Every structure is written in structure tokens, then in C-alpha cells.
Amino acid sequence: MKLRVGYELIYECPQPTPMMLMLNTHYTRVDHIVVADLLRTDPPVSIRQYRDGFGNLCARIVAPPGRITLSTTAMLEVDAEPERRPAEGWQHPVEDLPDDSLMFLLGSRYCETDLLSNIAWGLFGQSAPGAARVQAICDFVHNHIQFGYAHARPTKTAWEAYQERQGVCRDYAHLAVTLCRAMNIPARYCTGYISDIGTPKPWTTMDFAAWFEAYVGGTWQTYDPRNNVPRIGRVLMARGRDAADVALSNIFGPNNLVKFEVVCGPEA
């Protein structure tokens, strides 16, 4: 099935403003790309790309004074059936984990494992280890947090989401990631597109989404505590320790976001 993805973001800057952008699909989706998502700017500016320490594709620009539009449109070939996880789901002893997974056991900017460790063991200490435990964490987070855009704020952490019981998809992901790490399961934060294909209409306004991956059964497996059901058309853009590592834009100067529009749906 062909899936159309893209965005149009318009910023207004009063002066020349450096920007770091993370707005491309992840390199692991290269085999699925039919039309590549090339970043376009209006007015045209020089774009320099690099890969960060997590393998995410990043772009650097300097926005001129006034308005600048960042946009792309792409097409990918995706599975028309809901996503499935591998059957293997055992939990690795910490001493047997791969070296490059260990950073995803540690606390990070939005994931305070020290504050949530005792709570995690109290809630999930008796659950079956591995994938079953990760799913128990997702079930808990899905029911614990009430979704609402009015509850979003860029500084909210996993501990605050746990206490307030309100948030958006990034808060669901941060809390689940933190609880997994507290239970000695490596977990990394992911961001990208999720289509509404296969869900009841009317569909809501599209947005970028957050979920996470847990290392169980010898592989990184996808979990989504916000939706908590398999989806069709999930497209990874970036992954890291938490939202601080995968911000869509880091802007080094005053700016105003004038327009934010995301597209993710079946090709007409």
C-alpha cells in the first residue's frame, strides 16, 4: 500500500536564525521509499546535512529575517496489515545486554528513573519479565494518562506525567520508557508519522507522533502506549533517549511558529 507523508511548517524570525532540523524519514525505511522526502525551503537557503550519534538524519540552515516555509512530500510502500511484533520476547539479564543498548537503561532529560524506580517495581515486579512486562507497562500508561492537547507542555517529564495523569503522546512514551528502564529493560524514544488507516472515521487532524522501542527477545520491538493497538502506516523519523534527542527543530533565536500541518495517509 502506498502511503503519502509530509508537512508544511512556517516560522517567522526577526533576524537571521540558525536552525537544526530533524524532519526526514529514518534511514531504516530506505527500502520502502517510492518518492523521497527532500526538505524544501521557501525562500531557498543553503542546507547542510549530517547524522547524529543515534543515526538520525539532521539538517542545518540559517533562516533569513521574515517568514520561512519548511516542507516536504514523500511516498512510501507500507504493509496494508496492522503491524506485528516478533514472537520472541524474553528479557535479557543486564550483564548480557549489548553494549550499545546500555545507555537506554539510564535516566535522561525527560525520563527520571530515580524517581520512578520504586513505583515501577511495586507495579510490575510480579509481572512476567520481557515482552509481557513491557505490554503490562503500556497497558498501565494507556489507562493512567488522559490524552489532551491542552495538557501538553515542552518541559513535562515522565514523573510529572505520572503525577498529573494528563498529557499527549510524548508523555505516554516518556512514562513508558522510564518504567521500562526502571525494570532493567532498555527503551528508546521514537518519533515519526502514524496514519489513521484502519481506525474509525472521522479522522482527527494529523500530527507527528511519539512511541518507543524496547529491547526484548534479542531485538528492538515497537510499543505504542498512547494508542496501545497495532497500527497501519507507522513511519519512523528519529529515535533517541527521549524527546530532547529528537526535536523536530532546535532554533537558536526568537521565532514564531505560524503554521504547522502534517500529512500521513493513503495515496489518493
RARA-V877952 format. One line per field, one symbol per residue. ss: DSSP state (H for helix, E for strand, L for the rest). Layout:
BEGIN
ss->???
END
This chain:
BEGIN
ss->LEEEEEEEEEEEELLLEEEEELLLLLHHHHHHEEELLLLEEELLLLLEEEELLLLLEEEEEEELLEEEEEEEEEEEELLLLLLLLLLLLLLLLHHHLLHHHHHHHLLELLELHHHHHHHHHHHHLLLLLLHHHHHHHHHHHHHHLEELHHHLLLLLLHHHHHHHLEELHHHHHHHHHHHHHHLLLLEEEEEEEELLLLLLLLLLLLLLEEEEEEEELLEEEEELLLLLLLLLLEEEEEEELLHHHLLLEEEELLLEEEEEEEEEEELL
END
